[in-house]
Amino acid sequence: LPSGYHYLIEAVIVPYYTGSASNTDFIEFQIYDETNLTHVGTKAMIHRSTGEDGGLTSRDEKCRYFADCSSSSIDISVKLTAATAAWNRLNYSTNSFTKYSGSGRIIIWRLES
């Protein structure tokens, strides 16, 4: 992210699993500051279950970060922070899996400093 601005970043991954899984399976991810080598912003958690889950009360399916790049630029990525073994496809892009998992995305809003 170039210097001279503030940024609001939202990232979503789309996990897919093959084989057996349980309703306790989850995947967690967060934005990573590659320049300063640290996780930043809020974590996101996705559960396998589509029903209500107490683990989602303080988490969201997307991670967010407000970056202050007013004085220096940074490089960012999205990294997994935790996952159960059942999740074995991320943003998978073959014809047989795309209809189930789709693709992830990162949205970046550049704000004037």
N, C-alpha and C positions, 0 to 999 in steps of 0.2 A: 504494500500500500504506500503510495507516494507521500512524502511529507507535505505539511502545509494544510492539512485537513483533519477533521474528525470523521470517523466512519462508524456506522451501525451495520453489523454483520449478522446474518442468520444463515445457519447451515442445516441441511437435512440430508440424512442418508436413507437409503431404502434397503433394509436387510431382507433376505429370503433364506429359508432353511430347507434342506432336504433331509429325508429320513425322519426318525421319530423325535419328538420334542414334547416338553411338558409346559403347563401353564406358568411355571416359574422361570422359564427361559427369558432372558433379557439381553439387550445390548446397550451400551452406554458410550457416548462420544462427546468430544469437546473441541473447540477451536484451539489450535496450538500456535504460539508465537515462535516461529522458526528463528527469528533474529535473537531473541532473548532466551530461547530454549525452555519455555514454560507453558503450561496449559493456562488459558485465560477465559474469562467469561463464564457463562452458566453451562452446566452439563445437561445433556439431553438423555433420556432413557426411553427405549421402546420395549414393550413387553410383547410376548407372543400372543397372549390372550387378548381378544378384542372386547371382552367384557370390562366391567369396572374393576379397578385394582387400586388398593391403597397406596402402592408405590408411585402412582402417577399424581398424587395430590400436590406434590411440590416440584414436580419435574414436567417437562414438556417434550414433545417429539422433535423439537428443533433446539439447537444451542444458539446462544446469542453472545455478542461481545460489542462493547462500545470502545473503540480504539482511539486514543489520543495520539495522533501522528502530527501534531502541530509543529513539533521541532525536529522529528526524525522519522524516517520511513521504517516499515517492518514488513517481513514476509510472514504469511500465515498459511496454515493447512488445517485439515480436520483429521483428528486421530481418535481411534478407539481407546477408551480408558478401562473398559471392562466388558466381558461378554461370556455367555455360557457357550458350551461347545456346539450347540445345535445350529447357531448362526454361521453358515458357511458360504454365503453369497452376499456380496455388497455391490449394489449398483450393477448387477449382472446384466449383460446385454446380448443374450442370444435369443433367437426367436421363441424358443420354448419357455424361457423364463421371464422375458421382458413383460409379457402380459400380466404376470403376477407381481413383479417387483418394481417395474418402472425404473426411474433414475433419480439420483439425489441432485441437490442443487445448493449453491451458495448465492445469497443475495447480498449485495454490498451497496449501501447508501452512502454517498460522499456528502458530507456536510461542511459548509464554510466555517472556518475557525474564527 
